[in-house]
Amino acid sequence: MPPAPKPVPKDYVPAFFPKRQGGARAAGGPEEPRTSIVVVGHVDHGKSTLIGRLLADTGSLPEGKLEAAEKASREEGMPLEYAFLLDAFLEEQAQNITIDTTRIGFRYKGQSFEIIDAPGHREFIKNMVTGAAAAEEAILLIDAHEGLKEQTRRHGLLLSLLGVSRVIVAVNKMDLVQWKEGRFRVLEKEIREYLGGLKISPREVIPISAREGSTVMRRDDQHLPWWKGPTLLEALLAGAGKSQQSPEGPLRFSIQDVYRFDARRVIAGKLESGRIRVGDPVIFFPDRKASRIKSIESWGEETPLREVGPGQSVAVTLEEQIFVERGHVGALPEDPPVESREVRARIFWLDTEALRLQAPVTLRLGTQSVEARLVAIDRVVDAEKLEAVTDTREEVGRFEVAEVRLRCRRPLVYDAHERVSATGRFALQRGPRIGGGGIITFAEYPASLAKPVTGEHLTWTEGRVSQEARASHFGHEGAVIWLTGLSGSGKSTLAVALESLLFRRGIGTMILDGDNLRHGLCADLGFSLTDRAENIRRAGEVAKLMAESGLVVISSLISPLKKERESVRASCRSAGISFSEIFINASIAECEKRDPRGLYQKARKGEIKGFTGIDSPYEIPEQPDLILETGKEKVVESAERLLSHVLNLVRLKEEDREGAPGPGGQI
Amino acid sequence: MAHSIRSVADFDSRSGKSFKETSLLLAESVIILAIYVKTIQSLSFMSYLQHLEDQSIYIFREAFANFKNMAMPWSMGKDSNTLIWLAKKAFAGKIPFPLVHIDTTYEFPEMLAFREWAQKHYEIDLIVIVNEEARKRGIGYETHDPVTVTHELKSAALQQALAKYKWDALVTGIRRDEDSTRAKERYFSPRTADNEWEYRDQPPEFWGQFTTAVKPGEHVRVQPLLDWTELDIWEYIRREGIPIPKMYFSQQGRRYRSLGCWPITKPIESSVDTLEGIVEELKTTKTSERAGRAQDHHERNAMQKLRAKGFM
């Protein structure tokens, strides 16, 4: 043990530094010099060896790593195994395969590179996808002796899907084919033809030997005197810094969240493409609400930002208070995205269990997350021949690529991948895990092409349809949202707003209005306390029945007495229905000032007897589930809070969704 | 450049400088000036830091939007302080979740002083956790090996806190370049109810879509700094002017590159006492960052074993 460190003075302040430059966060800015590279190819074609070689030759290994690898190789009785440099885990060394995506940086001639090592072992392909999706450039390795293998082609296919179009092909292990140019040219022709079919034109096809160190950094005139092209590092250098990420394009602002931590209402999100300037008119899809950018919020900046560019994380405030939330996409009026429930895409599937027709799946695009189902498999692509498999398919299997149509439960905002890549690609999630992804191939088509799907809403359960089955079918639970408050407090306004917000999210909903009930079901009742109690009881029973059928019922009744509200709650609870008491809180003075229907005036004049708040009591809820201060906050704020409360209440949790038999599921 | 040296000027004045030291300082100033000019020339580098910042902010916001009960372990080190800075930016000045300090009771006094200062300065909701039970059992560096102590006082303490507070997401400051086992991490990395990392079967992660669903008892490690390197952190601290402990700067010819429990954390020989100097030193070093952290080197694969059991 070293001696204990000395105490520090009481008036301690840490090391402080002034900022290097004001407004460091320049809008846009030059392209980044760090190039990320993914190395792909068939198992055992030498990926790890190549990466080890790149690191060793460029002097990028930390002290001791090379020596440790040499020692490990000696222990195995082998010459220096460059692959060992990467294999951090014991079990990997034993199996001689790389388990997961690894990232390692190196520098060469003033340029920074980051290698994303993706494994070639078939069952680990999802890691390759993880790596390749983040890469700007790919090195596709082919064993000169073995030639193109199934995974060589599959990886090429996935690269095209993941949008990695800059590819260098390295024909490795040239030493095993006696450095013959003829063999190299045959493979070069074959791979160029294959990649050409995927619209990928490799920047270079280079003969190398990673083990011998030939044409990686150093030229090898002894063995490859016929090669006049670049070394692998020269080729990488030529493409360095030419980032293909974050291009300019139409504005697509994905909202991640709305923060109300203080007086500001901050809309936080990511610029998937395009730029935002203060004063810009922005329309938010799918609701098509319009506002202007009031400010760009930037904590820690000396001068407020006026403009932000593609790829940036931003926070803005808006001129007009409109209802926006996570998943909405901001765009400029002249260049809007597509909004549709139908998606045509080319997808890849990675999960062990196949993706079946009609099976429910969550489609995640930007910050949108919608329930969807696979409604048609147009064709499955054969990685070997790049031809469509013609037989009718009921499912997309593991590692397959297919052209499909998906139908979403609510409108999805997107673009064709060719037009805006960031809003033209998505992940597919089943249960809690991401199982695949895809790019949108076609973004505008007439509604007539959207064929109705039969059998989609069939649910079969022995005997009675259970509440769980209903919830799974509708994608949400039924519930009773009980708004209580004085006349004129804003119950009806909020009920109407909530109904519309829920409905647009694909949630079945209905308002139960106090006045409307009195026209039919409760036409026989007056306004005595007994009759009012009976009115509440009937309303409660109806609400419960409707909620049992799967709807989110919004009840809008003054319901002044605590006892009666409690008895509705108890009745719902016994039926297993969520009941939420929402106190719409506005002072009597405020309500009287509003007096939307002139009722207070009449009550004051004595024309209405037993009016709540005037000559009849209102019992304030003691423990409401939510209080909305309509006297203090704006309608949009109250509506937002109410919506988020209700969504939390009725949205299915992942485990429920997994376990419950879904529509279109197994019968 | 004088402003950068100011923070540690008190150490300089305390030790009377010899002629040799003075000329060293002079040489250093020239180097610093050269770096400064070089940095101005290569402003494009700023753009990469901007990309990292934007990505980290995106990750923070995705986590907060998707998890109901998140928290951020905080060690007061350079990575942790960078995280606070990024969180302030992500949430427009207000960090809307608690920070957690796992106090091993072997903290450097300066780190505790820093903790107190930062809590006020950043308006942090701070939870301090000590594995009192293990300390009562006599677990300590005086009597036990570093792997055992680290496991008990850090990982087990975190495990206890997870059980108590039921966090569904923890923001960590780990980076891929720190250690080869960390190179294989994801931005959102699920942990089992036993706080274990199933590194063999990780869900795919692409296009900004992360694993955001957890089963009861599980949590997700959210790692906004995964793509950053040690150099990026220092460049960013320099760009933004982020306050950090003074121990990172040379005092009597030694400074700390990575900070942990005092009995097992060794300083490196270095006269560097400016941020510019740290950046330059890092560009030429070949020693790994955590070389001064004893628990990593206690036995072969120590780090992997620690991490599979929940160590950050």
HADDOCK unambig.tbl for C-alpha pairs under 7 A between the chains (distance, minus, plus):
assign (segid A and resid 1 and name CA) (segid B and resid 142 and name CA) 6.72 0.50 0.50
assign (segid A and resid 1 and name CA) (segid B and resid 263 and name CA) 5.67 0.50 0.50
assign (segid A and resid 2 and name CA) (segid B and resid 263 and name CA) 5.88 0.50 0.50
assign (segid A and resid 5 and name CA) (segid B and resid 108 and name CA) 6.60 0.50 0.50
assign (segid A and resid 7 and name CA) (segid B and resid 109 and name CA) 5.38 0.50 0.50
assign (segid A and resid 8 and name CA) (segid B and resid 109 and name CA) 6.22 0.50 0.50
assign (segid A and resid 8 and name CA) (segid B and resid 110 and name CA) 5.90 0.50 0.50
assign (segid A and resid 12 and name CA) (segid B and resid 113 and name CA) 6.43 0.50 0.50
assign (segid A and resid 13 and name CA) (segid B and resid 117 and name CA) 6.93 0.50 0.50
assign (segid A and resid 14 and name CA) (segid B and resid 114 and name CA) 6.44 0.50 0.50
assign (segid A and resid 14 and name CA) (segid B and resid 243 and name CA) 6.04 0.50 0.50
assign (segid A and resid 14 and name CA) (segid B and resid 244 and name CA) 5.70 0.50 0.50
assign (segid A and resid 14 and name CA) (segid B and resid 245 and name CA) 5.10 0.50 0.50
assign (segid A and resid 14 and name CA) (segid B and resid 246 and name CA) 6.02 0.50 0.50
assign (segid A and resid 15 and name CA) (segid B and resid 7 and name CA) 5.39 0.50 0.50
assign (segid A and resid 15 and name CA) (segid B and resid 243 and name CA) 5.51 0.50 0.50
assign (segid A and resid 15 and name CA) (segid B and resid 244 and name CA) 5.37 0.50 0.50
assign (segid A and resid 15 and name CA) (segid B and resid 245 and name CA) 5.79 0.50 0.50
assign (segid A and resid 15 and name CA) (segid B and resid 246 and name CA) 5.27 0.50 0.50
assign (segid A and resid 16 and name CA) (segid B and resid 7 and name CA) 6.48 0.50 0.50
assign (segid A and resid 16 and name CA) (segid B and resid 241 and name CA) 6.76 0.50 0.50
assign (segid A and resid 16 and name CA) (segid B and resid 242 and name CA) 6.87 0.50 0.50
assign (segid A and resid 16 and name CA) (segid B and resid 243 and name CA) 4.79 0.50 0.50
assign (segid A and resid 16 and name CA) (segid B and resid 244 and name CA) 6.97 0.50 0.50
assign (segid A and resid 17 and name CA) (segid B and resid 4 and name CA) 6.11 0.50 0.50
assign (segid A and resid 17 and name CA) (segid B and resid 241 and name CA) 4.71 0.50 0.50
assign (segid A and resid 17 and name CA) (segid B and resid 242 and name CA) 6.81 0.50 0.50
assign (segid A and resid 17 and name CA) (segid B and resid 243 and name CA) 6.82 0.50 0.50
assign (segid A and resid 18 and name CA) (segid B and resid 241 and name CA) 5.05 0.50 0.50
assign (segid A and resid 19 and name CA) (segid B and resid 238 and name CA) 6.73 0.50 0.50
assign (segid A and resid 19 and name CA) (segid B and resid 239 and name CA) 5.61 0.50 0.50
assign (segid A and resid 19 and name CA) (segid B and resid 240 and name CA) 4.99 0.50 0.50
assign (segid A and resid 19 and name CA) (segid B and resid 241 and name CA) 4.44 0.50 0.50
assign (segid A and resid 20 and name CA) (segid B and resid 238 and name CA) 6.32 0.50 0.50
assign (segid A and resid 20 and name CA) (segid B and resid 239 and name CA) 4.87 0.50 0.50
assign (segid A and resid 20 and name CA) (segid B and resid 240 and name CA) 6.72 0.50 0.50
assign (segid A and resid 21 and name CA) (segid B and resid 239 and name CA) 6.96 0.50 0.50
assign (segid A and resid 25 and name CA) (segid B and resid 50 and name CA) 6.59 0.50 0.50
assign (segid A and resid 29 and name CA) (segid B and resid 47 and name CA) 5.94 0.50 0.50
assign (segid A and resid 30 and name CA) (segid B and resid 44 and name CA) 5.45 0.50 0.50
assign (segid A and resid 30 and name CA) (segid B and resid 47 and name CA) 6.29 0.50 0.50
assign (segid A and resid 31 and name CA) (segid B and resid 44 and name CA) 6.54 0.50 0.50
assign (segid A and resid 31 and name CA) (segid B and resid 47 and name CA) 6.61 0.50 0.50
assign (segid A and resid 32 and name CA) (segid B and resid 44 and name CA) 6.13 0.50 0.50
assign (segid A and resid 32 and name CA) (segid B and resid 45 and name CA) 6.47 0.50 0.50
assign (segid A and resid 32 and name CA) (segid B and resid 47 and name CA) 5.63 0.50 0.50
assign (segid A and resid 32 and name CA) (segid B and resid 48 and name CA) 4.89 0.50 0.50
assign (segid A and resid 33 and name CA) (segid B and resid 45 and name CA) 6.86 0.50 0.50
assign (segid A and resid 62 and name CA) (segid B and resid 286 and name CA) 4.89 0.50 0.50
assign (segid A and resid 62 and name CA) (segid B and resid 287 and name CA) 5.97 0.50 0.50
assign (segid A and resid 62 and name CA) (segid B and resid 288 and name CA) 6.31 0.50 0.50
assign (segid A and resid 63 and name CA) (segid B and resid 286 and name CA) 5.16 0.50 0.50
assign (segid A and resid 63 and name CA) (segid B and resid 287 and name CA) 5.53 0.50 0.50
assign (segid A and resid 88 and name CA) (segid B and resid 180 and name CA) 5.83 0.50 0.50
assign (segid A and resid 88 and name CA) (segid B and resid 181 and name CA) 6.47 0.50 0.50
assign (segid A and resid 99 and name CA) (segid B and resid 200 and name CA) 6.73 0.50 0.50
assign (segid A and resid 100 and name CA) (segid B and resid 184 and name CA) 6.02 0.50 0.50
assign (segid A and resid 101 and name CA) (segid B and resid 184 and name CA) 5.59 0.50 0.50
assign (segid A and resid 102 and name CA) (segid B and resid 183 and name CA) 5.19 0.50 0.50
assign (segid A and resid 102 and name CA) (segid B and resid 184 and name CA) 5.08 0.50 0.50
assign (segid A and resid 103 and name CA) (segid B and resid 176 and name CA) 6.90 0.50 0.50
assign (segid A and resid 103 and name CA) (segid B and resid 183 and name CA) 5.72 0.50 0.50
assign (segid A and resid 126 and name CA) (segid B and resid 204 and name CA) 5.38 0.50 0.50
assign (segid A and resid 127 and name CA) (segid B and resid 204 and name CA) 5.98 0.50 0.50
assign (segid A and resid 130 and name CA) (segid B and resid 204 and name CA) 5.45 0.50 0.50
assign (segid A and resid 130 and name CA) (segid B and resid 205 and name CA) 5.11 0.50 0.50
assign (segid A and resid 130 and name CA) (segid B and resid 206 and name CA) 5.31 0.50 0.50
assign (segid A and resid 133 and name CA) (segid B and resid 206 and name CA) 5.68 0.50 0.50
assign (segid A and resid 133 and name CA) (segid B and resid 207 and name CA) 6.68 0.50 0.50
assign (segid A and resid 256 and name CA) (segid B and resid 61 and name CA) 6.60 0.50 0.50
assign (segid A and resid 256 and name CA) (segid B and resid 62 and name CA) 6.68 0.50 0.50
assign (segid A and resid 257 and name CA) (segid B and resid 65 and name CA) 6.37 0.50 0.50
assign (segid A and resid 261 and name CA) (segid B and resid 94 and name CA) 6.98 0.50 0.50
assign (segid A and resid 297 and name CA) (segid B and resid 92 and name CA) 6.75 0.50 0.50
assign (segid A and resid 298 and name CA) (segid B and resid 89 and name CA) 6.68 0.50 0.50
assign (segid A and resid 298 and name CA) (segid B and resid 92 and name CA) 6.64 0.50 0.50
assign (segid A and resid 299 and name CA) (segid B and resid 88 and name CA) 6.81 0.50 0.50
assign (segid A and resid 299 and name CA) (segid B and resid 89 and name CA) 5.15 0.50 0.50
assign (segid A and resid 299 and name CA) (segid B and resid 92 and name CA) 5.55 0.50 0.50
assign (segid A and resid 299 and name CA) (segid B and resid 93 and name CA) 5.70 0.50 0.50
assign (segid A and resid 312 and name CA) (segid B and resid 54 and name CA) 5.33 0.50 0.50
assign (segid A and resid 313 and name CA) (segid B and resid 54 and name CA) 4.93 0.50 0.50
assign (segid A and resid 313 and name CA) (segid B and resid 57 and name CA) 6.46 0.50 0.50
assign (segid A and resid 313 and name CA) (segid B and resid 58 and name CA) 6.10 0.50 0.50
assign (segid A and resid 427 and name CA) (segid B and resid 209 and name CA) 6.81 0.50 0.50
assign (segid A and resid 432 and name CA) (segid B and resid 213 and name CA) 4.99 0.50 0.50
assign (segid A and resid 432 and name CA) (segid B and resid 214 and name CA) 6.81 0.50 0.50
assign (segid A and resid 433 and name CA) (segid B and resid 203 and name CA) 6.51 0.50 0.50
assign (segid A and resid 433 and name CA) (segid B and resid 211 and name CA) 6.35 0.50 0.50
assign (segid A and resid 434 and name CA) (segid B and resid 203 and name CA) 6.51 0.50 0.50
assign (segid A and resid 434 and name CA) (segid B and resid 204 and name CA) 6.52 0.50 0.50
assign (segid A and resid 434 and name CA) (segid B and resid 211 and name CA) 6.99 0.50 0.50
